[in-house]
């Protein structure tokens, strides 16, 4: 396959993944509610749900392209929590009514757990099972806190879908779920195949490509989710999207990806990308603890994202 064909394949695959990701959320949430799961429980189960990154990461893992698999977790998380959240704060500084420290520690523990499991230079299938158990325990913990007064609000496409659940029957939702899942898998396969050829033609490792270019392209819609909510004064939606994204990426997505096929973790990821991401999550948690994210904090987060991306090209 020549480079031009690979680029076309990559773009078409990316388009399929992004378009049908929204449809998949509608199908999954509509099916869950249609078969009797409460809207509140759906909000917890699907907190931070990001099917496009999950699908791309799983196919990357299956194809043995570790940089794409790990980039769909670490790089995509940095787009959501540093770039998108930082730009949002620059446009609309945020104040939070509630940001309990008991919640803020959970995303830090999620990234820390992934880092510890990857310390032996591999995320094995056993590690994947541990991460999924961690996600389940996190969901149970959030349910426990909700009974203590924590107001868990759905974010992004999940929130929109819950407002439109009457538009689709449970069987139409199930059909949409199956169709979207098939389209996303096909699109992810096209995207990864195209990316492999592109990586082979440019002077970049699959790790740098996955952590930066691919993660940015697949995750940039986070801006569309966070900015409108913050500008409307609904900062708690943005907070939920950030915290939920970390849990979904580092526990659920990473768990599924490792179960598909054990993922080797290279030195660059262990010594730079993972620690940098963990540090960024800690910085965000400190801001959240003050219940305020001013413009200067948004600028700092954008600079942190640039500090995450640029060394891979400069070095």
N, C-alpha and C positions, 0 to 999 in steps of 0.2 A: 504494500500500500504506500503511495507517495504522500508527501506532506499535505498537499492540497486536499486530497481525499480524506486524510486523517482529520484535518481541521473541520471539514464539512461534517464528518461523522461525529466529531466532538460537539459541534454546535447543535446539530439536530438532537443528539442524545441529551445535551443540557436542556434544550427547550422542552423535550418530553418530560424530563425529570421535574423541572420547575412547574410546568403547567399541571401535570397530573398529581403533584404533591398536594396541592390545595384540594383537588377532587378526592384524594385518598383520605385527607382529614375529614372532609364532609361525609364520606362513606363510613369511615370508622366510627366517628362520633354519632352519626345518624343511626347506624346499626346498633351501637351500644345503648343509646337512649330508647330506640324502638323495641329492643328486647328486654327493657325493664330496668336498666341501670340508671340510677338517679343522675341528674345533671351535675350535682355537686361531686359525686364520686368520679364521674367522667372528667371533671376539671382536674382532679388529683391524678387520675390514671394517665391522662394525656398532658400533664404539665410539661411544657417544653418540648412536646412531640415535634420532631423534625424529620419527616420521612425521606426528604430528598438526600440529606446527609447520611442517614442510615442506609439507604439503598446503595448510594455510591460507595460508601465505606465497605458494605458487605460484599459487593461485587469486586471491589479492589482487593479485599482479603481473599476472596475465592480465586481471583486471577493471580494472586501472589505478588501484588504491587503494594508493598507495605506502606510506602510513602503516601499513597492515596488513601489507604485504609485509616492510617493514623491522622492524616491531614483532615479527614472528614470529622474527626473528633476534636483534636487540639486546635488546628488552624481555624476550623469553623467556630469553635467556642470563642476564640479571640476576636473574630469578626463580630460576633453577637455581643460580647461583654465589654470589649474595649473600643472597637471602631464604631459600631452602631450606637452603643450606649453613650460613648463619648461625644459623638456628633449630636445626638439627641440632647445631651446636657448643654452643649454649646448653643443650640437653637432655643431650648426651653429648659432653663435650670429647674431642678425638681426638689419638691419637699414631700416627705412621706409621713403619713399619719401613723403608720406602724411599720417597724422593721425590727422585730424581736431578735435579740442576740441568739436565742435558741434556734432560730431559723437560719441566721447568717452563718453559723458554724457548719451547717450541713453541706453547702457547696464546697467549702474548704476541705472537708473530710472526703468528699467525693473525688476531688482531684488528687488528694493525698493518697487515697486508697489505690487509684489507678497507677500513680507513680511508684508506690511500693511494690505492686504486683508486676510492674514492668522492669523492676530493678535487675532482674536476672536476664535482661535483654530479650524477653519474649512475653507476650500475652498469650498464655495457653488456654485451652478449652476450660480447664479447671478455674483459671483466673476469670474467664468469661462468666462462668456460673456464679462465682463469688460476686462479681460486679452486678449481675442481675438480682441476686439476693439482696445486695446493698440497695438497689433501686426499690425493691419491694419493701424493705425495712424503712426506707426514707418516706415512701408513700404512706405507710402505716403511721409513722411518726407525725407526718403532716395532718393526717386524719385525727390523731390524738390531740395535736395542738389546736385544731379547728374546734374541738369540743371545749377547749379552754379559752375560746374567744378569738383565735386567729381567723381572719377573714381571707379565705383562699379564693382568688378570682381567676377565672380562665383568661388566657391571653391570645392575641392574634387570631388565627383561623379557627381555633377551638371556640373562642368566644363568639365569633360570627356564626359559626355553625350551630351552636346551642340556641342562638336567637332565631334560627331558621329551621328548627327541627321538624316543624309541621309541614314543611314544603315537600319532604320526601318520605315515603312509606319505608318501613324497616326492610322490606324486600328490595325496593329500588335502591336503598342505601347500601344493602349487601351487594347488589349487582355493581354499583358504582365502586365499591371497595375492591371487588375482584378485578374489574376492568382497570382501575387506576393502578393497582398493585402490579398487574401484568405489564402495563405501559411503563411504569417506573423501572421495573427490572430490565425491560428491553432497552429503555433509554440509558440506564446506568451501564449496561453492557457496551452499548455504542460509545458512550462517553469514555469509559476506561480504555477500550480498544484504541480509540483515537488518541487519547492521552499518552498511551504507551509509545505510539509512533512519534508523537510530538516531542516527548521527553528524549527519545533516542536521537532526535535531530538537533536539539538545542543543548547548550552546555549547562544543564541543570540536573541535579539528582532528583529522583522521584520524591524524596523527602521534601526538598525545597519547593518543588512544583505543587505537591499535595498540600503543604502547610500554607502556601501563599496564594498562588494563582487559582487553583481549583477550589480551595476553601472560600476564597473571596467570591468567585462567580456563583457558587452554589448557595452561599449564605447571605448575600448582600440584601436579600429581601427583608432581613431583620430590621433594616432602616425603615422600611415601609410599615413595619409593625409597631415600632417603638416611638417614632417621631409624632404621629397623629395623637397617640394616647397622651404623651407628655404635653403637647400643645393644648390639649383639651383639659389639662389639669388633672389627668388620671394617672398620676405618677405610680400609683400602686400596681397598675397594669404593667408598666415598664419594669418595675421591680420584680413582679412575678415572672415576666418573660425572661429576665436575666437569670434569676435563681433557678427557674425551671429548665432553662437551656443547659446550665451546667450539670444539673442532675441527669437530664436526658442524654447529653453527649457522653459524659464520663462514666455513667453507670449503665444505662439501658443500651445506648448505641454501641459503646465499646464492648459491652457484654455480648451482644448479638454478633458483632464483627469477629470477636475472638472465638466464639462457638462455631462460626462458619469455617474458619481455618485459623490455626495459631498464627499470630502476627509477630514477626521479628521486630525488635525495637532497636534502632541503631544508636550509636554513641551520640550523634548530633541531637537526636530527640531526647535522650536521657539526660544529657548534660546542659542542654540549652532550652529546647522548646517546652518540655514539660515543666522544669523549674520556673521558667519565665511566665508560663501560664498560671502556675500556682501562685506566684508572687502577685500577678495581676488580680486574681480572685481575692487575695487577702486585701489588696489596696481597695478594691470595690466594696468589700465587706466593711472596711473601716469607714468609708464614706456613708454606706448604708446605716451604720450604727449611729451616725450623727443625724440621720434622717434628712440629710440635705446633700444635694449634688450640684454645686454651683458651676458657673461657666469655667472657672480655672481648673476645676476637677475634670470637667469634660475634655479640656485641652490636654491635661496630663494623660488621660486615658488614650486619646488619639496618638499622642507621642509614644506611649507604651506600645501601641499596636505597630507603629512604624519601627520601634526598636525590636519588635518581634520579627518583622518581615525583612528589613533591610540587610541584616548580617548574612543571611543566606546568599545574597547576591554579591555583597562586598567581599566576602571571604571565599 
